[in-house]
Amino acid sequence: MYLSSFSRWTLRIFTALVLVVLYAPIAYVARLSVNTSKDYAWPPTGFTLHWWQKALHEEGPRTALIHSVQTGLTATALALVLGTLAAFALTRSRFFGRNTVSLFIVLPIALPGIVTGIALLSGFQRVGIELSFTTLVVAHATFCVVIVYNNAAARLRRLSPTVREASGDLGADGWQTFWYVTFPLMRTALVAGGLLAFALSFDEIIVTTFTSGVGYKTLPLWFADNFSRPNAIPTVNVVATFVVLASIIPVWVAQRLTDTTGTSR
């Protein structure tokens, strides 16, 4: 589609404004993490790494980070299994109600977090299950499954059925076909889905608020508890900056894997 010079420059300026609106607050928080003052006053004053050293030795954010990583990894592992199995079932089989089942699988990602959290809390209480690490993982897996399912299903739809037929003609059974043919072809999609699912679980706060056990705080819950405390503001800025920097890696890897596989297959 041809665009005039005026249209191209308008789109560039609009894109730049959107990026500024999105990332200027993050850059400001990163600057405050090395600010000598404890408040959010503008302009920032001085430069110091004291708050980074202090945050490194505080038990609260370190424990919360460990809890977030444990929850994210466990929920992602569960989602990889369930999401992949669901993708195989719904892309390789034709049965009555298949579209309805697919809708129910992807529905949790579309529902507001507070609806999902209240529903899960009510369900756990109704059957007498106490809130714990297990309930938190189950809650996170409900929406992590959607991410893995979408990635796996999209890859399976692009795989030619002749590949499986050729494997069968060569004497391979179903398990051998999956392990030596199907899985290598969809491996990058599963890695990308797992990384995105982990990133989604890592920063989830609403569902976590309703389904985590007493005293078990993830990093988002720690942020919510300490954000309004004046003495904790520098530590919050440091931890927030660290989380942003750490989150860039899995998101970038997932994007690269998606772009590479999308163009090569």
WODA-V453671 format. One record per residue. N is the residue number from 1. PHI is phi in whole degrees, 0 to 359 (* if undefined). OMEGA is omega in radians with two decimals (999 if undefined). Layout:
n,phi,omega
N,PHI,OMEGA
N,PHI,OMEGA
//
This chain:
n,phi,omega
1,*,-3.11
2,277,3.08
3,237,3.09
4,290,3.13
5,299,3.12
6,297,-3.13
7,294,3.14
8,296,3.14
9,293,3.09
10,296,3.11
11,295,3.11
12,297,3.14
13,295,3.13
14,297,3.11
15,297,3.11
16,298,3.12
17,296,3.12
18,297,3.13
19,296,3.11
20,296,3.13
21,297,-3.11
22,287,-2.94
23,254,3.10
24,298,3.08
25,299,3.12
26,293,3.11
27,296,3.13
28,294,3.09
29,297,3.11
30,297,3.10
31,294,3.14
32,292,-3.14
33,291,3.07
34,243,-3.13
35,272,3.12
36,286,3.14
37,271,-3.13
38,266,-3.03
39,259,3.14
40,260,-3.06
41,296,3.10
42,244,0.00
43,278,3.09
44,298,-3.10
45,240,3.02
46,71,3.13
47,214,3.12
48,206,3.05
49,256,-3.10
50,298,-3.09
51,291,3.07
52,292,3.10
53,294,3.13
54,293,-3.13
55,296,-3.13
56,295,-3.07
57,258,3.11
58,275,-3.07
59,284,-3.06
60,303,-3.14
61,294,3.13
62,294,3.11
63,295,3.13
64,297,3.10
65,296,3.11
66,299,3.11
67,298,-3.14
68,295,3.13
69,293,3.11
70,299,-3.14
71,296,-3.11
72,296,-3.14
73,294,-3.14
74,293,3.12
75,296,3.12
76,293,3.10
77,299,3.10
78,296,-3.13
79,293,3.12
80,297,3.13
81,291,-3.07
82,292,-3.13
83,295,3.13
84,292,3.11
85,298,3.12
86,295,3.13
87,296,3.10
88,296,-3.09
89,296,-3.02
90,268,3.10
91,258,-3.10
92,259,-3.09
93,237,3.07
94,240,-3.14
95,209,-3.12
96,294,3.13
97,87,-3.10
98,298,3.13
99,294,3.11
100,293,3.10
101,298,3.11
102,298,3.10
103,297,-3.14
104,295,3.14
105,290,-3.07
106,273,-3.08
107,298,-3.11
108,303,-3.13
109,285,-3.13
110,269,-3.13
111,287,3.02
112,301,-3.10
113,301,-3.11
114,292,3.09
115,292,3.11
116,298,-3.13
117,298,-3.14
118,295,-3.14
119,297,3.13
120,292,3.11
121,298,3.12
122,296,3.13
123,295,3.11
124,297,-3.14
125,292,-3.11
126,295,-3.12
127,263,3.06
128,79,3.12
129,265,3.11
130,283,3.14
131,293,-3.09
132,200,3.07
133,298,-3.13
134,295,3.13
135,296,3.11
136,295,3.12
137,296,3.12
138,299,3.14
139,297,3.13
140,292,-3.13
141,294,-3.12
142,299,3.11
143,261,3.06
144,292,3.10
145,302,-3.11
146,299,-3.11
147,297,3.14
148,294,-3.14
149,300,-3.12
150,298,3.13
151,293,-3.11
152,293,-3.13
153,295,3.12
154,297,3.13
155,290,-3.12
156,296,3.13
157,292,-3.13
158,273,3.13
159,283,3.14
160,287,3.11
161,294,3.13
162,294,3.11
163,295,3.12
164,293,3.13
165,295,3.11
166,294,3.11
167,296,3.10
168,293,3.11
169,296,-3.14
170,274,3.04
171,100,-3.13
172,279,3.06
173,274,-3.07
174,299,-3.13
175,292,3.12
176,295,3.10
177,298,3.13
178,295,-2.99
179,288,-3.04
180,260,-3.07
181,239,-3.02
182,292,-3.07
183,298,3.09
184,300,-3.12
185,284,-3.12
186,249,-3.06
187,298,-3.12
188,294,3.09
189,294,3.10
190,291,3.10
191,296,3.11
192,297,3.11
193,296,3.12
194,295,3.12
195,295,3.13
196,293,3.11
197,296,3.11
198,297,3.12
199,298,3.12
200,292,3.12
201,290,-3.04
202,298,-3.07
203,253,3.12
204,286,-3.12
205,237,-3.03
206,291,3.11
207,298,3.13
208,298,-3.13
209,301,-3.07
210,272,-2.96
211,239,3.13
212,275,3.13
213,286,-3.13
214,296,3.11
215,82,3.13
216,263,-3.08
217,251,2.98
218,271,-3.07
219,297,3.08
220,300,3.09
221,294,3.08
222,296,3.06
223,301,-3.10
224,298,-3.11
225,284,-3.00
226,251,-3.05
227,297,-3.07
228,268,3.12
229,267,-3.06
230,304,-3.10
231,289,-3.10
232,263,-3.09
233,303,3.13
234,300,3.13
235,294,3.09
236,299,3.12
237,297,3.14
238,295,-3.11
239,295,3.11
240,297,3.10
241,297,3.13
242,297,-3.13
243,296,3.11
244,298,-3.14
245,296,3.14
246,290,-3.12
247,286,-3.13
248,298,-3.04
249,297,-3.12
250,295,3.12
251,293,3.12
252,295,3.13
253,297,3.13
254,298,3.12
255,295,3.13
256,297,3.12
257,296,3.14
258,295,3.14
259,295,-3.11
260,295,-3.10
261,289,-3.14
262,289,-3.12
263,265,-3.05
264,260,-3.10
265,238,999
//
